[in-house]
Amino acid sequence: MTFTVVVYDVSQNKNRQILTFLRKHMNWIQNSVFEADLTKAELRKIKEYVSEVIGNGDSVVIYEMGNEKYVNKDVIGEEKGSSSQIL
């Protein structure tokens, strides 16, 4: 199992699709943020679905945390910002 956080920013017409799908597989945390312990197969299913649904200008960021020392970040679509930007 991998603790996973999904954050998305998609067009309004795609928002309901992504929201509905992720609610079936993950815990809804707040607007456009989900988390769950996922198997590799569950994570692959989510990545495949998101890749098929998103379009130009959409962004989905998936954080995979195997443990506290390791974080893998996959950006599917357009990255909206940089983690190095701190206000």
DSSP file (Angstrom, degrees, kcal/mol; ACC not computed):
  #  RESIDUE AA STRUCTURE BP1 BP2  ACC     N-H-->O    O-->H-N    N-H-->O    O-->H-N    TCO  KAPPA ALPHA  PHI   PSI    X-CA   Y-CA   Z-CA
    1    1 A M              0   0    0      0, 0.0     2,-0.4     0, 0.0    38,-0.2   0.000 360.0 360.0 360.0 143.6    0.0    0.0    0.0
    2    2 A T  E     -A   38   0A   0     36,-2.5    36,-2.5    34,-0.0     2,-0.4  -0.992 360.0-126.6-126.5 125.7    1.1    3.5   -0.8
    3    3 A F  E     -AB  37  65A   0     62,-1.2    62,-3.2    -2,-0.4     2,-0.4  -0.607  39.5-171.1 -70.7 126.0   -0.3    6.6    0.9
    4    4 A T  E     -AB  36  64A   0     32,-3.0    32,-1.9    -2,-0.4     2,-0.4  -0.953  20.8-165.4-129.0 138.7   -1.4    8.8   -2.0
    5    5 A V  E     -AB  35  63A   0     58,-2.4    58,-3.3    -2,-0.4     2,-0.5  -0.990   8.6-164.8-121.1 130.6   -2.6   12.4   -2.3
    6    6 A V  E     +AB  34  62A   0     28,-2.6    28,-2.6    -2,-0.4     2,-0.4  -0.970   7.7 179.7-117.6 128.7   -4.3   13.6   -5.4
    7    7 A V  E     -AB  33  61A   0     54,-2.7    54,-3.4    -2,-0.5     2,-0.3  -0.993  10.7-175.3-126.1 131.8   -4.7   17.3   -6.1
    8    8 A Y  E     - B   0  60A   0     24,-2.0     2,-0.3    -2,-0.4    52,-0.2  -0.957  26.3-174.2-137.1 153.5   -6.4   18.5   -9.3
    9    9 A D  E     + B   0  59A   0     50,-3.2    50,-2.0    -2,-0.3     2,-0.3  -0.848  32.6 155.3-140.4  97.5   -7.2   21.7  -11.2
   10   10 A V        -     0   0    0     -2,-0.3     5,-0.1    48,-0.2    48,-0.1  -0.785  48.5 -77.1-125.0 165.7   -9.3   20.9  -14.2
   11   11 A S    >>  -     0   0    0     -2,-0.3     3,-1.5     1,-0.1     4,-1.4  -0.203  47.9-108.8 -60.4 154.9  -11.8   22.7  -16.4
   12   12 A Q  H 3> S+     0   0    0      1,-0.3     4,-0.7     2,-0.2     3,-0.2   0.839 117.9  55.3 -57.1 -37.5  -15.3   23.1  -15.0
   13   13 A N  H 34 S+     0   0    0      1,-0.2     4,-0.3     2,-0.1    -1,-0.3   0.713 113.3  41.9 -73.0 -17.8  -16.9   20.6  -17.4
   14   14 A K  H <> S+     0   0    0     -3,-1.5     4,-2.2     2,-0.1     5,-0.2   0.614  93.9  83.6 -97.0 -16.6  -14.3   17.9  -16.3
   15   15 A N  H  X S+     0   0    0     -4,-1.4     4,-2.8     1,-0.2     5,-0.2   0.902  89.3  49.1 -56.6 -47.8  -14.5   18.7  -12.6
   16   16 A R  H  X S+     0   0    0     -4,-0.7     4,-2.6     1,-0.2    -1,-0.2   0.885 110.6  52.0 -62.1 -39.7  -17.6   16.6  -11.9
   17   17 A Q  H  > S+     0   0    0     -4,-0.3     4,-2.1     2,-0.2    -1,-0.2   0.947 114.2  41.4 -60.8 -49.9  -16.1   13.6  -13.7
   18   18 A I  H  X S+     0   0    0     -4,-2.2     4,-2.8     2,-0.2     5,-0.2   0.927 115.6  50.8 -65.2 -45.8  -12.9   13.6  -11.8
   19   19 A L  H  X S+     0   0    0     -4,-2.8     4,-2.2    -5,-0.2    -2,-0.2   0.930 111.8  46.7 -57.7 -49.7  -14.7   14.3   -8.5
   20   20 A T  H  X S+     0   0    0     -4,-2.6     4,-0.9    -5,-0.2    -1,-0.2   0.910 114.6  47.0 -61.8 -44.3  -17.1   11.4   -8.9
   21   21 A F  H >X S+     0   0    0     -4,-2.1     3,-0.9    -5,-0.2     4,-0.6   0.946 113.5  46.7 -63.9 -49.3  -14.4    9.0   -9.9
   22   22 A L  H >X S+     0   0    0     -4,-2.8     4,-2.8     1,-0.3     3,-1.1   0.851 104.4  61.3 -65.9 -33.7  -12.0    9.9   -7.1
   23   23 A R  H 3< S+     0   0    0     -4,-2.2    -1,-0.3     1,-0.3    -2,-0.2   0.787 102.0  54.3 -62.5 -25.8  -14.8    9.7   -4.5
   24   24 A K  H << S+     0   0    0     -3,-0.9    -1,-0.3    -4,-0.9    -2,-0.2   0.714 122.4  26.5 -76.3 -21.2  -15.3    6.1   -5.4
   25   25 A H  H << S+     0   0    0     -3,-1.1     2,-0.3    -4,-0.6    -2,-0.2   0.590 122.1  31.0-118.8 -16.6  -11.6    5.3   -4.8
   26   26 A M  S  < S-     0   0    0     -4,-2.8     2,-0.5    -5,-0.1    10,-0.2  -0.829  80.9 -92.1-140.2 173.1  -10.3    7.8   -2.3
   27   27 A N  E     -C   35   0A   0      8,-2.9     8,-2.2    -2,-0.3     2,-0.5  -0.812  38.1-129.6 -91.9 126.5  -11.2    9.9    0.7
   28   28 A W  E     +C   34   0A   0     -2,-0.5     6,-0.2     6,-0.2     3,-0.1  -0.647  30.9 173.1 -77.3 123.5  -12.3   13.5   -0.1
   29   29 A I  E     -     0   0A   0      4,-2.9     2,-0.3    -2,-0.5     5,-0.2   0.860  59.5 -38.9 -99.2 -48.8  -10.3   15.9    2.0
   30   30 A Q  E >  S-C   33   0A   0      3,-1.3     3,-2.7     0, 0.0    -1,-0.4  -0.924  97.2 -28.7-163.4-178.2  -11.3   19.3    0.6
   31   31 A N  T 3  S-     0   0    0      1,-0.3   -23,-0.1    -2,-0.3     3,-0.1  -0.178 131.0 -10.3 -47.5 120.6  -12.1   20.9   -2.8
   32   32 A S  T 3  S+     0   0    0      1,-0.1   -24,-2.0   -25,-0.1     2,-0.4   0.686 112.1 110.4  63.7  22.7  -10.0   19.0   -5.4
   33   33 A V  E <   +AC   7  30A   0     -3,-2.7    -4,-2.9   -26,-0.2    -3,-1.3  -0.991  37.2 168.6-132.8 126.9   -7.9   17.1   -2.8
   34   34 A F  E     -AC   6  28A   0    -28,-2.6   -28,-2.6    -2,-0.4     2,-0.3  -0.933   8.1-173.1-131.6 155.1   -8.2   13.4   -2.1
   35   35 A E  E     +AC   5  27A   0     -8,-2.2    -8,-2.9    -2,-0.3     2,-0.3  -0.990  14.1 143.8-146.1 154.6   -6.1   10.9   -0.1
   36   36 A A  E     -A    4   0A   0    -32,-1.9   -32,-3.0    -2,-0.3     2,-0.7  -0.938  51.1-101.5-175.6 157.7   -6.0    7.1    0.5
   37   37 A D  E     -A    3   0A   0     -2,-0.3     2,-0.3   -34,-0.2   -34,-0.2  -0.867  53.6-174.2 -85.4 119.3   -3.8    4.1    1.0
   38   38 A L  E     -A    2   0A   0    -36,-2.5   -36,-2.5    -2,-0.7     2,-0.1  -0.885  24.9-128.4-121.9 147.7   -3.8    2.5   -2.5
   39   39 A T     >  -     0   0    0     -2,-0.3     4,-2.4   -38,-0.2     5,-0.2  -0.405  39.1-104.0 -77.7 167.9   -2.5   -0.7   -4.0
   40   40 A K  H  > S+     0   0    0      1,-0.2     4,-2.4     2,-0.2     5,-0.2   0.889 123.9  51.6 -60.7 -38.5   -0.3   -0.4   -7.1
   41   41 A A  H  > S+     0   0    0      2,-0.2     4,-2.1     1,-0.2    -1,-0.2   0.904 109.7  48.3 -66.3 -41.9   -3.3   -1.6   -9.2
   42   42 A E  H  > S+     0   0    0      2,-0.2     4,-2.1     1,-0.2    -2,-0.2   0.915 112.9  48.4 -64.2 -43.0   -5.6    1.0   -7.7
   43   43 A L  H  X S+     0   0    0     -4,-2.4     4,-2.5     1,-0.2    -2,-0.2   0.909 110.6  50.9 -64.1 -42.6   -3.1    3.8   -8.3
   44   44 A R  H  X S+     0   0    0     -4,-2.4     4,-2.5     1,-0.2    -1,-0.2   0.902 108.8  52.3 -61.2 -41.6   -2.5    2.6  -11.8
   45   45 A K  H  X S+     0   0    0     -4,-2.1     4,-2.4     2,-0.2    -1,-0.2   0.909 110.5  47.7 -61.2 -43.7   -6.3    2.7  -12.5
   46   46 A I  H  X S+     0   0    0     -4,-2.1     4,-2.7     2,-0.2     5,-0.2   0.931 112.3  48.7 -64.1 -46.1   -6.6    6.2  -11.2
   47   47 A K  H  X S+     0   0    0     -4,-2.5     4,-2.3     1,-0.2    -2,-0.2   0.905 112.4  48.6 -61.7 -41.8   -3.6    7.4  -13.3
   48   48 A E  H  X S+     0   0    0     -4,-2.5     4,-1.6     2,-0.2    -1,-0.2   0.924 112.9  47.2 -64.8 -44.3   -5.1    5.8  -16.4
   49   49 A Y  H  X S+     0   0    0     -4,-2.4     4,-1.7     1,-0.2     3,-0.3   0.949 113.5  47.3 -61.9 -49.4   -8.5    7.3  -15.9
   50   50 A V  H  X S+     0   0    0     -4,-2.7     4,-2.4     1,-0.2    -1,-0.2   0.903 109.2  54.3 -60.5 -42.6   -7.2   10.8  -15.2
   51   51 A S  H  < S+     0   0    0     -4,-2.3    -1,-0.2    -5,-0.2    -2,-0.2   0.846 110.6  46.9 -61.0 -34.1   -4.9   10.6  -18.2
   52   52 A E  H  < S+     0   0    0     -4,-1.6    -1,-0.2    -3,-0.3    -2,-0.2   0.812 116.6  43.0 -75.7 -31.3   -7.9    9.8  -20.4
   53   53 A V  H  < S+     0   0    0     -4,-1.7    -2,-0.2    -5,-0.1    -3,-0.2   0.858  93.6  85.8 -87.7 -38.4  -10.2   12.5  -19.0
   54   54 A I     <  -     0   0    0     -4,-2.4     2,-0.2    -5,-0.2    23,-0.1  -0.184  54.1-172.6 -70.6 159.9   -8.0   15.6  -18.7
   55   55 A G    >   -     0   0    0      1,-0.2     3,-1.9     4,-0.0    -1,-0.1  -0.610  42.0 -36.9-131.9-167.0   -7.4   18.0  -21.6
   56   56 A N  T 3  S+     0   0    0      1,-0.3    -1,-0.2    -2,-0.2     3,-0.1  -0.318 127.1  16.5 -58.4 134.8   -5.3   21.1  -22.4
   57   57 A G  T 3  S+     0   0    0      1,-0.3    -1,-0.3    -3,-0.1     2,-0.2   0.271  97.3 121.9  85.5 -11.5   -4.8   23.3  -19.4
   58   58 A D    <   -     0   0    0     -3,-1.9    20,-2.3   -48,-0.1     2,-0.4  -0.511  42.5-164.7 -82.6 153.9   -5.9   20.7  -16.9
   59   59 A S  E     +BD   9  77A   0    -50,-2.0   -50,-3.2    18,-0.2     2,-0.4  -0.991  14.4 177.8-144.0 131.7   -3.6   19.6  -14.1
   60   60 A V  E     -BD   8  76A   0     16,-1.8    16,-3.0    -2,-0.4     2,-0.5  -0.995  10.7-164.6-131.6 126.4   -3.6   16.6  -11.7
   61   61 A V  E     -BD   7  75A   0    -54,-3.4   -54,-2.7    -2,-0.4     2,-0.5  -0.952   2.7-165.6-114.3 128.1   -0.7   16.1   -9.2
   62   62 A I  E     -BD   6  74A   0     12,-2.9    12,-2.6    -2,-0.5     2,-0.5  -0.959   1.9-162.7-118.0 119.1   -0.3   12.7   -7.5
   63   63 A Y  E     -BD   5  73A   0    -58,-3.3   -58,-2.4    -2,-0.5     2,-0.5  -0.894   3.8-165.6-101.6 124.8    1.9   12.4   -4.5
   64   64 A E  E     -BD   4  72A   0      8,-2.8     8,-2.6    -2,-0.5     2,-0.6  -0.952   4.4-174.1-111.4 121.7    3.0    8.9   -3.5
   65   65 A M  E     +B    3   0A   0    -62,-3.2   -62,-1.2    -2,-0.5     6,-0.2  -0.863  14.3 173.2-121.4  97.5    4.5    8.5   -0.1
   66   66 A G  E    S-     0   0A   0     -2,-0.6     2,-0.3     4,-0.4    -1,-0.2   0.862  78.2 -20.9 -68.5 -36.0    5.9    5.0    0.6
   67   67 A N  E >  S- D   0  70A   0      3,-0.8     3,-1.0    -3,-0.1    -1,-0.2  -0.906  83.0 -80.0-157.1-177.0    7.2    6.3    3.9
   68   68 A E  T 3  S+     0   0    0     -2,-0.3     3,-0.0     1,-0.2    -2,-0.0   0.737 124.5  50.8 -67.0 -22.5    8.1    9.6    5.5
   69   69 A K  T 3  S+     0   0    0      1,-0.1     2,-0.5    -4,-0.0    -1,-0.2   0.579 105.1  60.7 -91.9 -10.3   11.5    9.8    3.8
   70   70 A Y  E <   +D   67   0A   0     -3,-1.0    -3,-0.8     2,-0.0    -4,-0.4  -0.968  51.8 169.3-128.5 125.1   10.3    9.2    0.2
   71   71 A V  E     -     0   0A   0     -2,-0.5     2,-0.5    -6,-0.2    -6,-0.2  -0.994  12.0-165.9-131.9 126.6    7.9   11.2   -1.9
   72   72 A N  E     -D   64   0A   0     -8,-2.6    -8,-2.8    -2,-0.4     2,-0.6  -0.959   9.0-159.9-111.4 125.9    7.3   10.6   -5.6
   73   73 A K  E     -D   63   0A   0     -2,-0.5     2,-0.5   -10,-0.2   -10,-0.2  -0.927   7.5-173.6-112.5 120.6    5.4   13.4   -7.4
   74   74 A D  E     -D   62   0A   0    -12,-2.6   -12,-2.9    -2,-0.6     2,-0.6  -0.956   6.7-161.9-109.4 126.9    3.7   12.7  -10.8
   75   75 A V  E     -D   61   0A   0     -2,-0.5     2,-0.6   -14,-0.2   -14,-0.2  -0.949   3.0-165.2-108.8 120.9    2.2   15.6  -12.6
   76   76 A I  E     -D   60   0A   0    -16,-3.0   -16,-1.8    -2,-0.6     2,-0.3  -0.925  63.9 -10.0-107.0 116.1   -0.3   14.5  -15.3
   77   77 A G  E    S-D   59   0A   0     -2,-0.6     2,-0.5   -18,-0.2   -18,-0.2  -0.747 119.9  -3.9  96.9-148.8   -1.0   17.4  -17.6
   78   78 A E        -     0   0    0    -20,-2.3     2,-0.4    -2,-0.3    -2,-0.1  -0.707  64.1-133.6 -90.8 123.5    0.2   21.0  -17.1
   79   79 A E        -     0   0    0     -2,-0.5     3,-0.0     1,-0.1    -2,-0.0  -0.629  14.5-161.5 -75.6 127.3    2.0   21.9  -13.9
   80   80 A K        -     0   0    0     -2,-0.4     2,-0.3     1,-0.0    -1,-0.1   0.733  62.2  -9.4 -85.6 -23.9    0.5   25.1  -12.5
   81   81 A G        -     0   0    0      4,-0.0     2,-0.4     0, 0.0    -1,-0.0  -0.869  69.4 -97.1-156.9-172.4    3.3   26.1  -10.1
   82   82 A S    >   -     0   0    0     -2,-0.3     3,-1.7     1,-0.1     0, 0.0  -0.950  18.3-136.1-122.1 141.1    6.5   25.2   -8.5
   83   83 A S  T 3  S+     0   0    0     -2,-0.4    -1,-0.1     1,-0.3     0, 0.0   0.627 103.6  68.9 -68.8 -10.7    7.0   23.8   -5.0
   84   84 A S  T 3  S+     0   0    0      2,-0.0     2,-0.9     1,-0.0    -1,-0.3   0.549  76.4  94.9 -84.2  -6.7    9.9   26.2   -4.6
   85   85 A Q    <   +     0   0    0     -3,-1.7     2,-0.5     2,-0.0    -1,-0.0  -0.767  52.9 172.8 -88.9 110.2    7.5   29.2   -4.6
   86   86 A I              0   0    0     -2,-0.9    -2,-0.0     1,-0.1    -3,-0.0  -0.968 360.0 360.0-119.6 130.0    6.8   30.0   -1.0
   87   87 A L              0   0    0     -2,-0.5    -1,-0.1     0, 0.0    -2,-0.0   0.445 360.0 360.0 -90.6 360.0    4.9   33.2   -0.1
